[in-house]
Amino acid sequence: MGKSLHSSPARSRRPIGVFDSGLGGLTVVREIRRLLPAEDIVYFGDIARQPYGIKSNEQILRYSIENVLFLLKKKVKAVVIACNSSSSAAFDFLRRNFNLPVVDVIEPAAQCALRMSRSKRIGVIATTSTVASHAYVKILKRESPSARVFQTACPLFVPLVEEGWREKKITEAIVRHYLSPMKKNRLETLILGCTHYPLIKNAICRVLGRSVRVIDSAKPTAEKLASLLLEKGLLYAAERRGRLKIYVSDLSRNFVKVGERFLGEKLRDLEIVRLK
């Protein structure tokens, strides 16, 4: 293990690159900083071009490539696609065409759900576009053909989170509206297929009950990243708190308040950039 940790000392000191169409990916950054506190992270939120979910796969792929090229200019050693739309449309291309570790949010969450589900009765809640892509269904069925997968689109969850209405009565009512029909499917696990959804996890758990294991993609994604960095000799083995640099392509309303809610800490190093 020691040799692996130190086999590429110069590269191991480089930052991890993370991108999303907006700020939801900061929930993934939060988990990476918890699991790998020494690592520097460069985050890019493409707020000017969000939402990705309503765009064609070709457009999402183009944006995703541009995001990776931007992060490569910051000399990142790995890339995390903290966006379900980009993970669905671009992960395979990015993994094949860029010479560095690339991690998405869909595959680690799906694999985690399968490990935690004996009955293989798995629910997926996500945005309308992610549900329509069947990205989670494809991976779950590829890994376990006998899996039963039940999907529900929950388009109102994102605006509720961004308004900060996590514990409002209306939020629980909307969660109940979307998820109550899923109870008849006797789910064992539920995947939160959008990086916004962990912020209303408490309401989701109250509606579904204690018997359903809820999978937040941030934790398995961070664990997959840590495993890949270790395998490639790219983990930064140091006793320190890594730096976080945040770039965005625009400043949205309530940006700081929403971003800090996702990240769980202050946004200290922020810069607006234009990719064009």
N, C-alpha and C positions, 0 to 999 in steps of 0.2 A: 504493500500500500504506500509506503514512504516514497518508493521510486516513482510510482504513478503520480503522486501529488506534486513531485518536484521535477518531472521529466521535461516540462516546458516552462521554466520560471518566468521568462519574459512575457509569453502569451498568457500565462495564468494570471498575471496582474492586470490584464485588459478587462474592461467592463463587460457585463452581460447586456445585450440589447433586447428591449421589449417594445412591441408596438401594438396598438389597438386603434380602432376607428375613432375612439373618444377617450373617456376617462375610466370606463368600467374595468379596463385592464390593470388599473392600480390595485384592484383586489388581488391580482396575481403577484404584482410587485410586493405587496404587503407580505404575502406568504413566502416569497423568495427571500425577503429581508429577514424574516423570522428564522427560516431554515439555514440560510447562508449569509449570516450577518456581516462577514468580512468583505463580501463581493461589492464592487462598484456596479451601479446599474445606470444605463441610459435608456430613458423611456420616451417614446414618441407617440403622441395622441393626435390623430389626423382629424381634428375637430372640424376643419374647414370643409371636409368632403364627407362627413358622416351624414346620415347613417349608410353604412356599406350594404346593409341587408336588402335594400330596395334596388341595388345595382345589379347588372348582369355579372355572371361569373367572370367574363373576360375583363370587365372593368375592375372588379375586385382584385383579380390577379395582377392587373397593371398597377393598381395602387399598392398592392402588397410588395411587388418587386421594387417600386420606388421607395417604399418605406425601408426595405432591407438595404438598398443602396445607400440611403441616408445614414442608417446605423453603421454600415461598414466604414463610412467616412470618419466615424467616431472610434474606429479600430476595435469594434466589439469582437469577443471571442466566441460568442454563441448568440442565437436569436430565439426569442420566445414569441410566438404568435398568440397574443392575449386577446384574440378576437375570434368568435365562433364563425363569422362569415368568411374571414380570411383563412381560417383553419380548414374550412370546408372547400373553398375554391382554390387555394394556393399552396397548401402544405406540401403536397406531393411534388409540385414543381420546384418550390424553394429548397426542399430537402435534396432533390436530385441535382440542382443547378448551382448551388452555393457551397463552397468548400469550408463549411463550419457546421457545428451541431445546430440543428433546428428542431424546436419543440413546439407542438401545438397544444390547444386546450381540450380537444375532442377525444383523441385516442387515450391519453392518460385517464381521463374521467370515465370513459367507457370500460377500460380494463379494470379500474378500481371498482366500478359497480358490479362487474362480473365476479370479481374476487369476493365481494361482500354479499353476494346473492346466491343462496343454495337453490332456490326455486327457479332462478333466472327470469323472474317476472319483474321487469325493469321499466320504470316510467322516465320520460324525458319531457321537461318543460323548457321552452325556449321562445325566441322571437318567431314570428310567422315565417320569415325567410329561412331560418335554420331548420325549423320543422319541415318546411317544404323541400329542403335539400336532402332530407333523409340521411344526413351525414352520420348521426349517431346510430341510426338503425343499421346502416351498412357495416360499420365497424363492429357493433355488437353481434350482428349475424355472422360476420366473418370469423370473429373470435369464438363464437359459440352458436352454431346453427340452430340449436334448440331453444335459444332465448326467445321469450315473448316480450315484445317492446311496445309500449303504449305512449304515444306522443300527444302533447297538448300545447298549442300556441298560447302565450300569455302576453299579448302586446301592451297591456296597460301597466305591467310591472315596472318597466323602465321609467316612464314619467313619474310614477309614484316614488320610486327611489330617488330620482333627481330632484323632486320637490321636498325630499326629506321626510316623507310621510310614513316612516317605517312602522310606527306603533299606533297609527290612527285607526279608528274603528272602520273607516271606509276601506283602508288597505286590507284588513282581515276579511271584510265582506267581499272584496274583489277576488282575493285569494280563494275564498270559499266558493265563489261563483265558478272560477276556472277549475279548481282541483277536486271539488266534491264528486263530480262524475267519475274521477279516476279511482275512487275508493272501491268501486265494483270490480275493478281489475285485480284486486288483492295483491297490490304491489309489495315487493320486499325492499326494493331500493328505488330512489328517485334521483336522477341527475339534474342538477341546476345547469341548464345549457345556455346560460348567458351570464357574463361576469357581473352584471348588476344584481342578480337575484340573491347572492349570499346576504345582502343587506336586509332582506326581509325573510331570512331563513326561519326566524322564530315564529312568524305568522304561518309560514308554510308547514312547519312541524306541528303547530297547534291544530291546523286543519286536518292534516293527514294522520296524526296520532303517532305514538311512540313506536309502533311496530314497523314503521317505514324508516329505513336508513337513508338519510339525505346526503348526496355527494356533491360537494363544492369542488369544481374543477381546479381551483387554485392550488390546493394541497397536493394532489397527485401530479399536477403539472410541475410544481416546484421540486417534487421528489424525482420525477423523470429527468429534469434538468440537472439536479445534483448527481444522479447516477451517470449521466452522459459526460459531465465535466470530469468526474472521477475516472471514468473509463478512458477518456482522452488525455488525462494528465493536466487538466486545465483548472482544477479547483485552486482557489487562492487560500493557502493555509497560513492564516495570520490572525493574531488576536487584535481585532480592531473593529470599528463600525464603518462599513463601506459607505461611499458617497452615492447619492441619488441625484441625477441631473434629469430634469423634465423638459422636453421640447413639445410644443404644440403648434399646429398650423393655424390656429385662431384661438381667441379667447371667447368662450361661451358665457352666457348669463350664469351667475352664481358659480363660476368656475372654481374659485378657491374653496368655497364652502363644500361643493360637491366632491372635488378632488380629495380634500382632507378627510371627508367622510369615507371614501373608498380606501384611502391609504392608511388611515388610522394614525397619522402624524401630520405635522405641518409641512406645507409645500414651501420649501426654502430656496430652491435653485431652479428657476423657471425662465424659459426663453421662448419667444415666438419665432418660428422660422417659416419660410416659404419654400416648398419643394421645387417650384417652377421658377 
